[in-house]
Amino acid sequence: MLASFSIVPMDKGESISEQVAECVRMVRESGLPHRLTPMATIVEGGREEVMDLIMRCHAAVRSSSSRVLTRIEIDDREGADVALESKVRSVESKL
């Protein structure tokens, strides 16, 4: 499973980099393949471990915020390995 997610605390003003950094630390500690982008974090792994990680990140941000918006986009393709790398390579090979 490949999942892109973003977590936005609604009561922290314009800059949320502190909360994002907390989540990225959790993602790194998970050991799952991941990419940080300007708008979201992308993580790859099994359904259970990916969804558990995202919900732990959500809970961490929610613990210091009265309102949190979490967006999750999932690509769950049977037989896909290392999709985080192969999807980009596939497009680049066609350029």
VEXRO-212180 format. One record per residue: chain; residue number from 1; residue in three letters; x, y, z of N, C-alpha, C in turn. Coordinates in steps of 0.1 Angstrom, whole numbers, plus 2048, in hexadecimal, padded with zeros to 3 digits. Layout:
BEGIN
+-------+------+------+------+------+------+-------+-------+-------+------+------+------+
! chain ! resi ! resn ! n_xx ! n_yy ! n_zz ! ca_xx ! ca_yy ! ca_zz ! c_xx ! c_yy ! c_zz !
+-------+------+------+------+------+------+-------+-------+-------+------+------+------+
!     A !  NUM !  ala !    X !    Y !    Z !     X !     Y !     Z !    X !    Y !    Z !
...
+-------+------+------+------+------+------+-------+-------+-------+------+------+------+
end
This chain:
BEGIN
+-------+------+------+------+------+------+-------+-------+-------+------+------+------+
! chain ! resi ! resn ! n_xx ! n_yy ! n_zz ! ca_xx ! ca_yy ! ca_zz ! c_xx ! c_yy ! c_zz !
+-------+------+------+------+------+------+-------+-------+-------+------+------+------+
!     A !    1 !  met !  808 !  7F4 !  800 !   800 !   800 !   800 !  809 !  80C !  800 !
!     A !    2 !  leu !  805 !  816 !  7F8 !   80B !   823 !   7F8 !  801 !  82D !  7FD !
!     A !    3 !  ala !  805 !  835 !  807 !   7FB !   83F !   80C !  802 !  84D !  80D !
!     A !    4 !  ser !  7FB !  857 !  808 !   7FF !   864 !   80A !  7F6 !  86B !  814 !
!     A !    5 !  phe !  7FC !  872 !  81E !   7F4 !   877 !   828 !  7F9 !  885 !  82D !
!     A !    6 !  ser !  7F0 !  88D !  831 !   7F3 !   89A !   837 !  7EB !  89C !  843 !
!     A !    7 !  ile !  7F1 !  8A2 !  84D !   7E9 !   8A4 !   85A !  7EB !  8B3 !  85D !
!     A !    8 !  val !  7E0 !  8BA !  85F !   7E0 !   8C9 !   861 !  7D9 !  8CC !  86E !
!     A !    9 !  pro !  7E0 !  8D1 !  878 !   7DA !   8D6 !   884 !  7D4 !  8E4 !  880 !
!     A !   10 !  met !  7C7 !  8E6 !  883 !   7C0 !   8F2 !   87F !  7C2 !  8FE !  888 !
!     A !   11 !  asp !  7C8 !  8FC !  894 !   7CA !   906 !   89E !  7D8 !  90B !  8A0 !
!     A !   12 !  lys !  7E1 !  908 !  897 !   7EF !   90B !   899 !  7F4 !  917 !  890 !
!     A !   13 !  gly !  7EC !  91E !  889 !   7F0 !   929 !   881 !  7F5 !  924 !  873 !
!     A !   14 !  glu !  7FC !  92D !  86D !   801 !   92A !   85F !  80C !  91F !  85E !
!     A !   15 !  ser !  815 !  91F !  868 !   820 !   916 !   868 !  81D !  90A !  870 !
!     A !   16 !  ile !  81E !  8FE !  86A !   81B !   8F1 !   871 !  827 !  8E8 !  870 !
!     A !   17 !  ser !  833 !  8EE !  86D !   83F !   8E5 !   86B !  843 !  8DE !  877 !
!     A !   18 !  glu !  840 !  8E3 !  883 !   843 !   8DC !   88F !  83B !  8CF !  890 !
!     A !   19 !  gln !  82E !  8D0 !  88D !   826 !   8C4 !   88E !  829 !  8BA !  882 !
!     A !   20 !  val !  82C !  8BF !  877 !   831 !   8B7 !   86C !  83D !  8AF !  86F !
!     A !   21 !  ala !  847 !  8B6 !  876 !   854 !   8B0 !   87A !  851 !  8A4 !  883 !
!     A !   22 !  glu !  848 !  8A6 !  88C !   844 !   89C !   896 !  83F !  88F !  88F !
!     A !   23 !  cys !  837 !  891 !  885 !   832 !   886 !   87D !  83D !  87F !  874 !
!     A !   24 !  val !  845 !  888 !  86E !   850 !   882 !   866 !  85A !  87A !  86F !
!     A !   25 !  arg !  85C !  87E !  87B !   864 !   876 !   884 !  85E !  868 !  886 !
!     A !   26 !  met !  851 !  868 !  888 !   84A !   85B !   88A !  84B !  853 !  87E !
!     A !   27 !  val !  849 !  859 !  872 !   84A !   851 !   865 !  858 !  84B !  864 !
!     A !   28 !  arg !  863 !  853 !  867 !   870 !   84E !   866 !  873 !  843 !  86F !
!     A !   29 !  glu !  86E !  844 !  87C !   870 !   83A !   886 !  868 !  82D !  882 !
!     A !   30 !  ser !  85E !  82E !  87A !   856 !   822 !   875 !  85F !  819 !  86D !
!     A !   31 !  gly !  869 !  81E !  866 !   871 !   816 !   85D !  86A !  814 !  84F !
!     A !   32 !  leu !  85E !  819 !  84D !   858 !   817 !   840 !  85E !  820 !  836 !
!     A !   33 !  pro !  85E !  81C !  829 !   863 !   825 !   81F !  859 !  831 !  81E !
!     A !   34 !  his !  85F !  83D !  81C !   857 !   849 !   81C !  85E !  854 !  814 !
!     A !   35 !  arg !  855 !  85E !  811 !   85A !   86A !   80B !  853 !  876 !  811 !
!     A !   36 !  leu !  85A !  880 !  815 !   854 !   88D !   819 !  853 !  896 !  80D !
!     A !   37 !  thr !  847 !  89C !  80B !   846 !   8A5 !   800 !  841 !  8B2 !  806 !
!     A !   38 !  pro !  840 !  8BD !  7FF !   83B !   8CA !   804 !  82D !  8C9 !  809 !
!     A !   39 !  met !  825 !  8C0 !  804 !   817 !   8C0 !   807 !  812 !  8B4 !  80E !
!     A !   40 !  ala !  81A !  8A9 !  80F !   816 !   89D !   816 !  822 !  894 !  818 !
!     A !   41 !  thr !  81F !  88A !  820 !   829 !   87F !   822 !  824 !  873 !  81C !
!     A !   42 !  ile !  82D !  86B !  814 !   829 !   85F !   80E !  830 !  854 !  815 !
!     A !   43 !  val !  828 !  849 !  818 !   82E !   83E !   81F !  829 !  831 !  818 !
!     A !   44 !  glu !  832 !  827 !  818 !   82F !   81A !   812 !  831 !  80E !  81C !
!     A !   45 !  gly !  827 !  805 !  81B !   828 !   7F9 !   824 !  81B !  7F2 !  823 !
!     A !   46 !  gly !  81A !  7E8 !  82D !   80D !   7E1 !   82E !  802 !  7E9 !  833 !
!     A !   47 !  arg !  7F6 !  7E5 !  830 !   7EA !   7ED !   834 !  7EA !  7F0 !  843 !
!     A !   48 !  glu !  7EC !  7E6 !  84B !   7EB !   7E8 !   859 !  7F5 !  7F2 !  85E !
!     A !   49 !  glu !  802 !  7F0 !  85A !   80D !   7F9 !   85F !  80C !  807 !  85A !
!     A !   50 !  val !  807 !  809 !  84E !   806 !   816 !   848 !  7FA !  81E !  84F !
!     A !   51 !  met !  7EF !  817 !  851 !   7E3 !   81E !   857 !  7E6 !  820 !  866 !
!     A !   52 !  asp !  7ED !  817 !  86C !   7F0 !   819 !   87A !  7F9 !  825 !  87C !
!     A !   53 !  leu !  803 !  826 !  873 !   80D !   832 !   874 !  805 !  83F !  872 !
!     A !   54 !  ile !  7FD !  83F !  867 !   7F5 !   84C !   865 !  7EC !  850 !  871 !
!     A !   55 !  met !  7E6 !  846 !  876 !   7DD !   849 !   882 !  7E5 !  84D !  88E !
!     A !   56 !  arg !  7F1 !  848 !  890 !   7FA !   84C !   89B !  7FE !  85A !  899 !
!     A !   57 !  cys !  801 !  85E !  88C !   805 !   86C !   889 !  7F9 !  875 !  88C !
!     A !   58 !  his !  7EE !  871 !  887 !   7E2 !   879 !   88A !  7DF !  87B !  899 !
!     A !   59 !  ala !  7E1 !  870 !  8A1 !   7DE !   871 !   8AF !  7E9 !  87A !  8B6 !
!     A !   60 !  ala !  7F5 !  87A !  8B1 !   800 !   882 !   8B7 !  7FD !  891 !  8B4 !
!     A !   61 !  val !  7F8 !  895 !  8A8 !   7F5 !   8A3 !   8A5 !  7E8 !  8A6 !  8AD !
!     A !   62 !  arg !  7DF !  89E !  8AD !   7D2 !   8A0 !   8B4 !  7D4 !  8A3 !  8C3 !
!     A !   63 !  ser !  7DE !  89C !  8C9 !   7E0 !   89E !   8D7 !  7E4 !  8AC !  8DB !
!     A !   64 !  ser !  7E9 !  8B4 !  8D1 !   7EC !   8C2 !   8D4 !  7E4 !  8CC !  8CC !
!     A !   65 !  ser !  7D9 !  8C8 !  8C7 !   7D1 !   8D0 !   8BE !  7C2 !  8CD !  8C1 !
!     A !   66 !  ser !  7BA !  8D7 !  8C1 !   7AC !   8D5 !   8C3 !  7A4 !  8D0 !  8B6 !
!     A !   67 !  arg !  7AB !  8D2 !  8AB !   7A4 !   8CE !   89E !  7AF !  8CA !  894 !
!     A !   68 !  val !  7AE !  8BF !  88E !   7B8 !   8BA !   884 !  7B2 !  8B5 !  878 !
!     A !   69 !  leu !  7B7 !  8B8 !  86C !   7B2 !   8B3 !   85F !  7BD !  8A9 !  85A !
!     A !   70 !  thr !  7B9 !  89D !  857 !   7C2 !   893 !   852 !  7BC !  88E !  845 !
!     A !   71 !  arg !  7C5 !  88F !  83A !   7C1 !   88B !   82D !  7CA !  87F !  82A !
!     A !   72 !  ile !  7C4 !  874 !  825 !   7CB !   868 !   821 !  7C7 !  864 !  813 !
!     A !   73 !  glu !  7D1 !  861 !  80B !   7CE !   85C !   7FD !  7D6 !  84F !  7FC !
!     A !   74 !  ile !  7CF !  844 !  7F8 !   7D5 !   837 !   7F8 !  7D5 !  831 !  7EA !
!     A !   75 !  asp !  7E0 !  82B !  7E7 !   7E2 !   823 !   7DB !  7E5 !  815 !  7DF !
!     A !   76 !  asp !  7DB !  80C !  7DE !   7DC !   7FE !   7E3 !  7DB !  7F5 !  7D7 !
!     A !   77 !  arg !  7E7 !  7F1 !  7D2 !   7E7 !   7E9 !   7C6 !  7ED !  7DB !  7C8 !
!     A !   78 !  glu !  7E6 !  7D1 !  7C5 !   7EB !   7C3 !   7C7 !  7F8 !  7C1 !  7BF !
!     A !   79 !  gly !  801 !  7BB !  7C6 !   80E !   7B7 !   7BF !  818 !  7C2 !  7BD !
!     A !   80 !  ala !  815 !  7CE !  7C1 !   81E !   7DA !   7BF !  829 !  7DA !  7CA !
!     A !   81 !  asp !  835 !  7D9 !  7C6 !   840 !   7DA !   7CF !  848 !  7E7 !  7CD !
!     A !   82 !  val !  84D !  7EC !  7D7 !   855 !   7F9 !   7D7 !  84E !  803 !  7CE !
!     A !   83 !  ala !  841 !  805 !  7D0 !   83A !   80F !   7C7 !  83F !  81D !  7C9 !
!     A !   84 !  leu !  844 !  820 !  7D5 !   849 !   82E !   7D7 !  854 !  831 !  7CD !
!     A !   85 !  glu !  85C !  828 !  7C9 !   867 !   82A !   7C0 !  862 !  827 !  7B1 !
!     A !   86 !  ser !  85B !  81C !  7B0 !   858 !   817 !   7A2 !  84E !  820 !  79B !
!     A !   87 !  lys !  845 !  826 !  7A2 !   83B !   82F !   79B !  842 !  83B !  795 !
!     A !   88 !  val !  84C !  841 !  79C !   854 !   84C !   797 !  85C !  848 !  78B !
!     A !   89 !  arg !  863 !  83D !  78D !   86C !   838 !   782 !  864 !  835 !  775 !
!     A !   90 !  ser !  858 !  830 !  777 !   84F !   82D !   76B !  84C !  83A !  763 !
!     A !   91 !  val !  849 !  844 !  76A !   846 !   851 !   764 !  852 !  857 !  75D !
!     A !   92 !  glu !  85D !  857 !  765 !   86A !   85D !   760 !  86F !  855 !  754 !
!     A !   93 !  ser !  86C !  848 !  753 !   871 !   841 !   747 !  869 !  845 !  73B !
!     A !   94 !  lys !  85E !  84B !  73C !   856 !   84F !   731 !  858 !  85D !  72C !
!     A !   95 !  leu !  860 !  864 !  734 !   863 !   872 !   731 !  86E !  873 !  726 !
+-------+------+------+------+------+------+-------+-------+-------+------+------+------+
end
